[in-house]
């Protein structure tokens, strides 16, 4: 079994999701941010590259405005900011378009990206699905990500349902899903995470 060559990609762990207009609802944001910090610590201890991503919607935007305090990283990450991190500013849901990140990952020998951060229902799922077309295996940390309550003309869904549904969906095809603790153990052992597939997930769902 070939050991994964991982990079931890922390997506948009910005104050917008804590004190701004898009507060994370599930898992509880103060718990998920601590799992993100734990993932960063585990990656650094294992010599895994850390990529810190921040979203920018432009100077005139009501959210993710780089001129506002909410654009900054959460203090628990900002206070441990490292010159060893790869920093990326993105403008799309996925971490790949217009960032040069795919090339940087290849140059650094990475074949597996581990995704943490926000939101499950936007940038995490977009980046995980995008990984395939760039040739990367994806992992998602279920307790180091988070979702919001959603209500629009198509329906209303609470954040817990959004998050847990998307974790099952991701694990069925796009990414291996695990807790931060389980992932840290896999990192220490140098092994890939197990994930399901569409056939197994369909078989498992026949009794619902």
Secondary structure, DSSP 4 states (H G I P E B T S, - for coil): -PPP-EEEEEE--BGGGTTSS---TBTTHHHHHHHHHHHHHHHHHHT-EEEEEEE---TT-SSS-TTSGGGSBPHHHHTT--TTSEEEEESSSSS-TTT-HHHHHHHTT--EEEEEEE-IIIIIHHHHHHHHHTT-EEEEEEEEEEB--EEETTEEE-HHHHHHHHHHHIIIII-EEE-HHHHHHHHHHT-PPP---HHHHHHHTTT-
